[in-house]
Amino acid sequence: MDRYELRRVDYSLSEDHKALQDAYRQLLETHCPIETVWAAQETGFDKSLWERLCATGATSMAVAEQAGGDGATLVDLALVAEEIGRVLAPVPWIDHVCAVRLAERLGAVAPEMVEGNRIIGIEIAPEPVSGQRLIPSAAIADGLIVRDGDEVALLTFATRPTRVPNLGQFPMAWVDPDAADSRTVLGSGPEAISAYGRAVDEWRVLTAAALTGLVGQTMTIAAEFAKTRYTLGVPISTLQAISHPLANMAIAVQGGRNLARRAAWFLDNEPDERPELPGCAFVFMAEEAPKAATMAVHIQGGLGVSSEAAATAYLVRARGWALAGGDPGLTAKQVGRLVAEREGA
């Protein structure tokens, strides 16, 4: 088995991968404490943190070198997404990099997009929609990429749409393509729609990775609490009612991490071989993240449900982030169709 074949089943990280993940973990742990997350709840966005991320190349890394970027792989991006999820970073990084990579494929990427000076949002629609649609980063984006019939278009608004309060604390807003001040068609026909579908799959992979990071930190919060609370003279972490759910969280983290990285690798290298993997990773973590975050709140008891508890912040985002792409059940149905078609063939 050569190295290429091995990577199809090997989830280990290279030293470069580890260095990349460590760098962003240190950056985000330093500049995005839970206080920063709470402070950004009214807008869903922290401009200072976004500028800091852009300065480190977090946006430019996502596109090819000929487009002014660093040519990072989707596995590289998944590692960054996991760290963003770990700290609940209030920045539209996943939406932006997916939108910019789509613009690059359609030959419409601009330097200000690559550098993050112009934030681009993207509509995540498992199935075509018409009329108004909710877009996760619409309230703060400078441009929005949407699918409109058989066209993929870039919309801009003189006045950004009004943010809609939401469980995931996104800068989410309703968008009506017909009300846009400008509409630029980036592509049309099957090739453009296929490129848009690829962007949606990349969003699923990166969101699954972010949810994995969220669950990992949720598990840490719950475990640290359980080690310091005693009942009958022993830490509550020694009780099966606590230790077994914590073990389930650890399984969910490792399973989600492996699945997201595998989906990222196939999407980059053999996109037609396992097209169901991005949806599988997304649906798995969309189910596991709320369960893990709910258990973390239960472990902390009355403290866990208080508004000042970090566990509460993780719980609402665990439930809300997956809904940014609509009902995860639609993705599950799509996965079922892809598997049925392959097996039928």
N, C-alpha and C positions, 0 to 999 in steps of 0.2 A: 504493500500500500504506500503510494507516494504521499508527499506532504499535502498536496492539494486534496487528495481523497481523504486524508486524515482529518483535515479541517472540517469536513462535513459532519463529523461526529465528535470532534474534540472542542470543548468549551474553555480550555485553559487560556490564560492571557499571556502575551509576550511581556518582556520587560518594558517595552515602549508603552504597551497598553496600561500596565500598572503605574508607570510614571504619569501618564496622562490622567488617569483616574485619581491618583493621589493629589496631583496639582489642583484639580478642580474641587476635590473634597476639602482641601485646606482653604482654598479661596472662599468657598461657599460657607464653610463652618465659621470662618472669620467674619465675613461680611453679611451673612444672612442668619443671624440668631432668630429665635422665635419672636422676639420683640419687633424685628423688621417685618416679619410675616403679618403680625397683628396690625402694625401701623399701616400696612398697604391694603387692608381689607376694604376700605371705602372705594378704592379705585381698581384694585386687583393688579396694581403695577407699581414697581419701585424703579424710578428712572435712574437713580444713582447706581443701583445694582446692575441694571441693564448696561449702562455705559461702562461699568467696570468689566463686565463679561465681554463686551465687544472689544475692549482694549486688550484683552488676553487672546483674541482671535477665536472666540467661541462661535461667532457667526461666520467668519471668513473660512474657517476650517471645513465648512460643509460643502463648498463648491470646488470645482476642479482648478488646477493651477492656471490653466489658460484663461479662466474667467476671473482670475485675481485672487483665488482662494488657496487653500493648502491641500486639497485633494484627500480629505479624511474619508475613511470607509464608514459604512453604516454601523459597523461594530464600534468604531471609535465614538460615533455620535451616541450610541446606546449607553456607553460608559458615562458620558457627560450627562445624559438624560437621567441616569440612575442617581447621580449626585444632586441634580436639580430636584428630583423627587424626594430625596432624603431630607432636604431642608425646607421643602415646600416653597421654593424660590418663586416670588411673585413677578415673574418675567415671562413673556410669550416666546421663549426660545424655541420650543418644539414647533409651534405654528410657523414661526419665522423661517427656520432652516428648511422646513418642508416646502414652504412657499417659494423660497429662493432657489432651491434645487429644482423645483418645477419650472420656474421662470428660466433657469439655465437650460433645461432640456428643450424648452420652446424657443430658445434664442432671444430671450427678452430680459436677461439679467443685467443690472446696472451696478456700478461700483458702490453707490450709496446703499444699495440693498446688501451687497456682500459685506460691507463694513458695519452694517447695523444702524447706520445713520437714518435710514428710512425703514421703518418697521412695516413688514408685509404680513398680513394675516391670510388665512386660507379657510375656505368652507370645507368642512369634513362631512361629506354626505355619502353614506353607503349606497344609496339609491338616488336617482335624479329627483330634484325638487323644483318647484316653480314658485314664483312670488316671493314673499318675505321669507327669510331664513335666519336662524340664530348662528352667529359666527363668534367663536370664543374670544378673539382679540380685537373685535371690530371697534370697541370704544376708544382704543389708543393707537390703532394702526394708521399708517399713512397711505396704505393701499391694501386692497383685498382681492385675492384671486378666488373666483367662483366658477362653478360649472353652470352654464346657461344653455340648456338644450344640447346641441352638439358642438358648442363653442366653449372655450376656456378664456375668460376675460379678466382683466385687471380693472377694478373699480376704484375711483377716488371720490371723496366727498369734501366739499368746502367746509362743512361742519360735521365733525365726527358724530356718528350715531350715539344716542344716549345709552349709558350702561344700564344693563338689567341686573338687579341683584340675583345672585345664584349661589347654589350650594358649594360649587367648586371655587368660589371667589375669583372667577375669571373677569377680565374686562370685556364681558360678553355684551352683545347688542343685537337688536333686530336690524337686518339689512334688506332693503328693497333694491334690487339691481336697476329697476326702472327709474329710481330716484337719484341715481348717481350723477355727479356733476360731470364726470368723464368716464368713458368706457372704452378700453383698448382691448381688442381681440388678440390674444396671444397665440391662438391656434384653433383650428376647427377640424372636424372629421374624426375618424377612428384613431389616428395617431395622437392627436391632442387629448382625446378622451382616455386613451391608454396611458398617456403620461400623467394625466390627472389621477387615474386609478393607482398608479405607482406612488404618487405623492400621498394618497390616502393610506396606502399600505405602510409607507414609511412613518406616517403619523401614528399608526397603530403600534408599530414596533417601538417607537420612542416613548409613546405613552405607556406601553406595557413596562418598559424599562424604568420609567419614572415611578410608576406604581410599585415596582419591585423595591426601589430605593425607599419609597414611603413606608412600605411594610417592614423593611429592614430597620428603619429608625423607630417605627411604632413598637416593634419587638424589643428593641433596646430600652425604650422608655418603660415598657411594662416589666421587663426582666430586672432592671435596676430598682424599680419600686418594690418588686416582689422579694428582692434580696434584703431589703431594709425593713420590711414589715414582719412582725412576729405574731404568732398565735400559739398558745400552749407551749411557749418557750422555744419554738422553732420558726425559721423563716417560712413565710407562706409559699415561697418558691419550691419547697420540698413537698408540698401537697399535690396529689395527682390532679386535682381540679384546676391547679395553676400550671404545673409543669407540663402536662400533656398539651394544653392549648398553646403554650409557648413553643413546644416542639413542633406543633402543626404550623405555627408561624414560620419557623426556621425552614420547614419543608417547602412552604409556599414561596419563600424568598429564593431558595436555591432552584426550585422548579421554574419559577418565573424568570429568573436570571438566565438559566440555561436555554429556556424556550425563546426568550427575546434575542439572545445572542445568536442562536441557531437561525431564527427567522431573519435576522439582519444579514447573516453571512449568505444565506441562500438568495435573499433579495438582491444582494450585490453581485453574486457570482453565478447563480443558476435560477433566475427569477421564474422560469417556466417549469422548473422541476418540482418545487413544493409551494405552489402559490397560496395554499391554505395556511401556511405557518404564521404570517403576520396577524391574520384574524384569530388564529388559535391563541397566540401569545396575548393579544388584546382581551379576548373574551375570558381567558383564564384569570388574568390579573384583575379584570373588572369584577369578577366574582369573589376572588380571594382577598382583595384589599379591604373591602368593607367588613368582611368577616373578621379579619385580623385586627382592624382598628376598633371594631366593636368590642372584641375580647379584651383589648388593651384598656378600654374605658371600664369594662367590668372588673378587671383586676385592680384598678385603682379605686373602684367604688365611688363614694361621694365626691372625692377629689377629681376623679376622671371626668365627671359630667359638668364640672364647674367651668365657667367661661375662660378662666385664666390658666386652665390646664392645657399643656401641649397636646395631650391625647385627644382633646376635643377638636383642636385645629386639624389634626391628622384624620380624625373620623369624618368630618364634613367633606374634606377634599378626597378622601378615599371613595366616598359615595358620589361626589360630583364630577371628578375629573373624567371618568369614563363616559359620562353623559354628554361631554362636549362634542362627541362624534355621533350624537343621536342614540337611539336605543341599541345597546350591545347585542340584543337579540337579533337585530337585522344582520349584524356581522356574523353571528352564529349560523343563521340561515344560509348566508353566502358561503361560509366554510363548508356546510353540509352539501351545497350544490357542487362546489369544487371537488370535494372528495368523491361524491357520487359519479360525477363525470369521468374522473380518472379511473375509478374502479370499473365503471361501465365500459370504458374504452379498452 
